[in-house]
Amino acid sequence: QGRARVRRRTGHIEPAHRLAADERITVRVAGIGPPLPDNIVTNHDHERTLDTTDEWIRDRAGIAERRTGGVTSELAARAGKAALADAGMAPDDIDLLILATCTPDQRFPATSATVQADLGLTCGALDVNAVCAGFTYAYITAYLMMTAPTGPERVLVCGTDTLTSITDWTDRNTAILFGDGSGAVVLERHEQGRLLGWDAGADGNLKPILFCDHDGFIQMEGREVFKKAVRAVVGSVEAALAQAGLTPADIDVLLPHQANIRIIEAVCQRLDVSMEITHNVLEHTGNTSSASIPLTMAAAADNGVLHPGSIVCMTGFGAGMAWASAVVEW
């Protein structure tokens, strides 16, 4: 198999119509694993300890409940095992593990090493921390590595976070938003599936509006995050689409980071696309950071909309402030 042409300055892989079939390596999603923790915390549970109501949370955030429990490595291993089973693969089939997380088990070793051992993998493993944009960063990283002639042929990409471990349960501005979760995908070289365009960025000047110190809790300026997130996501999606030679009207499935339903609505409005092309899990998961896009991808798969040839756009944003979008032909 030949080498894909990569424009490193723009982050754009040439669309297939510009490459001969024998010149490119393409990659597909072969399996998805979406397990969630068992413990459920509802809005009514928060009503007992916070000055808030179920109606207020649903209206402002679109969240009814969230899951809690488990450590990052445990949840990632569960998701990885489910993704392997969905792909019909064994641990020995995987050439690389990438774990997107901002809530590692320890400062070191990388939590991906623990997941690697728990799954019985024999490959390399690394962590990626771009917070809520982490899964998209990890997906892009895996794809570009796989399209190198000597790159890995199969990569397990996990997005896992246990945000409730760094949430102040007495702070009504943050406690209502976050949950724990994990999702994973198996990527493999295949004639089906192409990364058409991608965009990734960060603005470290915005660090003060969303951060968490060592041994501290999440600190967030909600209104500023909302405004910056909408602008960042819209600009990122438009840039990725432009690189792919597409427009928002070409998107069949939109997989946005699940932070707040109002952000998702605002993004769809500015892109002039219907909310119907999104497949949201936010109501039952809350904001699960790196886990939210693979969980949303699993929901889209369950809804039967991920067909070969469909144009799928995944986009995430998070602390940093960091953002990333990927436009994929399924």
N, C-alpha and C positions, 0 to 999 in steps of 0.2 A: 504494500500500500504506500502511496506517495504522501508527500508533505502538504498540509494545508497552507495556503498563503495567508500570513498574518500581518496586518498593518499595525505595528506595535504602537505607533503614536496615537492612533484613533481607537485601538482595540477592536478592529473590525475584521472578521473573517469574510473573505469574498463569498458572495452568494453563489449557489451551486451553478447557476446558469453561466457564470463567468469562468468556471473551472471544468476541465475534462474530468469524467467520472473516475479515471484511473489516477488523478492527481490529488484527490482529497481523501482525508480520513474523516468519517462522520461518526457521531456518537448518539445513542438513544438512551432513554430511561427504560431499563428492563424490569425494574421492580420497585415498589413503594411500600414503606412500612410506617404506619401512623399510630402506634399505641400511645395511650394517655395514662397518667396516674389514676388510681381508683377513687381517691378522696375528692368529693365535690364540695366546694364552698359557694353557696348561692348568695344573691343580693340580700335575701332575707337574713342570712347569717350576719352580713355586714351591718344590717339595720340594728342589730342588738348591741353593737359596740361602737358604731360610728354615727355621726350626725348626717345621715343620708337615707335615701329610700330606694326601693327597687325601681320605682317609676323614674326617678332622677337618673339613676345609673343607666337604665335602658335608653332613656332619651338622649343623654349626653354621650354615651360611649357605645351603646348597642350590645352591652354585655349582660347576661342573665346569671351566668355561673362560670367558675373556673376550676381547674383541677390542681391539686397540690399533693406533694409527697415524692420521696425518692431523691437520690443524688444523681448528678448529671451522668456519670459513667453508667449507672444502672439503667437509666431511661434510654440512653444512647444505645446500649447493648440490646435492649428489648426492641428498639426500632430497627437496628441493624439486622437482628435475627429475622424480624418480620419481612424486611425488604429482601433479604436473601431467599427466604421461602417463597415470596411472591415472584422472584426472578427464576426460581428453580435452580439455585446455585448453592454451592458448598463453600465454606470458609477458604479452602485452598484455591478457589477460583478468583479471589480478590487480590489485585496487585498493589492497591494503595487505599488507605483510609484517611479521609479528611473529616474532622469534626469541627463544626462551627459552634462556638459557645462563648459566652461572657461570664459563665458561672462554673469555672473548673473545680474539680474536687479538691485540688491542692495547687499551690503556686507552681510547683513542679514535682513529679514529671508531668508532661502534657497529659491531659485526661484521655486523649485519643490512645495513648499507650495502654491505659487500663482497659479501655473498650476493646482494643486489639486483642489483649490477652483473654478477656471475658468471652469474646466471640471465637477464639481459637484461630485467629488470622495469623499468617506468617509473613506479612508484608510490612512496608513502612507505614508510619502514622504521624499525623501532625494536626495541631489545633489552628483554627483561624478565629480571630476575635474582631469582628466588625459589628458586634452587638446585633441589632435587629436586621441589619443588612448582611449578616454573616453567611446565611445559607446561599444567597445569590453570589456573593464573593467566592464561596467555596465551590459552587457549581461552575462558575466561569474558570476558576483556577484548575479544577479537574479537567474540564473540557479542553482547555488549551494545552495542558500536559499530555492528554490522551491523543491529541492530533499531531504531536511530534512523532516522527518515524520510530523512535525508540521508546516512546512513552508507554505508560501502563495501558493494558487493554480493558481492564475492568476496575472501576473505582467505586468504593462505598462512601457516599457523602451523607453525613448525619448533621442535622441541626437540632441541638438540644440545649435547653436552659431551664434552670430551676430558680426563677426570679423571686419566688416567695421567700427564698432564703436570704434575700437582700432587700426585702420590702418591710417597711415600718407599718405594722398592722394597726397603728393608732393614727396614721396619716390618711385621711379620707381622700386626698388628692391622688394618692398612688395605690393605696391598698385595694381599691375597687378595680384596678385595671389589670393587674398582673396575675399570671398563673404559671404552672410548670407544664412542660410538654416536650415531646421529641418526635421527630420525623426523619426518615432516611430514604435515600434512593440508591439503587445500583445503576451505575452508568456503564455501558459497554460499547465497544466499537461495533458499528452496524451500518448497513446501507440506509437504514431508516433513521431520521433524526439529524438536525443540523442546527448549530448556533449561528444565526444569521447576523446578529449584531449585539453589541453590549456596551454598557456605559458604567463607569464606577468613579466615585469621587468622595471627597471629604472636605470639611471646613473646620479645622481645629479651633478657629476663633469662636465657634459656637459651643465649645465644651461646657461652659458654665450653665447652659440651659437644661442639660440632662447629663448626670454623672453619678457615679457611686465610688466613694473612696474605699481603700482597704479597710475591712472591718466596719464598714458603714452601711447606710441604707441608700436606696435610690432617691436622688434629689431631682426634681423636675419643675420647670416653669411651663406649665401646660399650654398657655396661650401662645407663647413663643415657639414651642415645639410644633404646635398645630400649623402655624403660619409657615415656618421654615420647611416642615415636612411636605406640605402640599406643593410648594414651589420646587423643592428638590426632586420629588417623585415625578411631577409633570415634566420638568426639564430633562430628567434622566431617561424617562420613557421615550420622549420625543427624540433625544439624541440617539438612542439605540435603534429606534425605528428608522431614522434618517440613514444610519449606517447600513441598515438592511435594505434600503430602498423601498420602505413601506410607510404607511400612514396609520393613525389610530383606527381608521375604518377597516383595516386589514386584520386587526386582532380578533381572533375567534374566542380565546380564553384569556382572561386577565387574572393573574394570581398575585394580589397585593399583600404586603405585610399587614397582618391583622392587629392593628394598634387601637383603632377607633373607627367606628362606622362612619362618623362625620368626615374623617379624613378621606376614607375610601369614596364616599359620595362626592366630595369636593374634587378629588382627582378625576373621577369619571366625568363630572360636569365640565371640567376644564379641558379634558381630552376629547369631549363630545362623544363619549361612548356610553352604552347602556350599562346600568348596574347588573343587568341580567347576564352579562358575560363574566362577571365575577362569581366566585364560588366560596362564600365566606363561612368560616367556622367560629368567628369571633364570639358569637352569642354564647357558645358553650365552652370556650377555652380561655377567653380573655387574651391578653397580650402575652404570647409565649416566646417572644423574641426570635431567636434563630429557628425555632421549631415551626413558626406560623406558616411559612410558605410551603414546606413539604406537607404539613397537615392540610393546607388548602388544596394542594395538588392531589392529595389522596381523595378529598371530597369531590374534586372535579372528575377524577377517575371513576369514583362511585356513581357520579351523575351521568357517566357515559358520554362525555364531551371531548375526551382526549383521543381524537382519531388521527391516524397517520395523515400527515400533510397539514393538520391544523396549525395555525399560527398562535403560539402561546407566549405570553409576556409575563415574566415574573419580576417584581420590583419590590425592593425593601429599603427602609431608611431607619437610622437609629442614632444613638449617641455617637459623638465624634465632632460634628455631626457627619455621619457617613451614609452613603446611598449607593445603590447598584441596581441595574436593570439588565435583563437578558431577554432577547427575542429569539425564540426557538421554533423551528419547524418540527412538529412532533413526528 
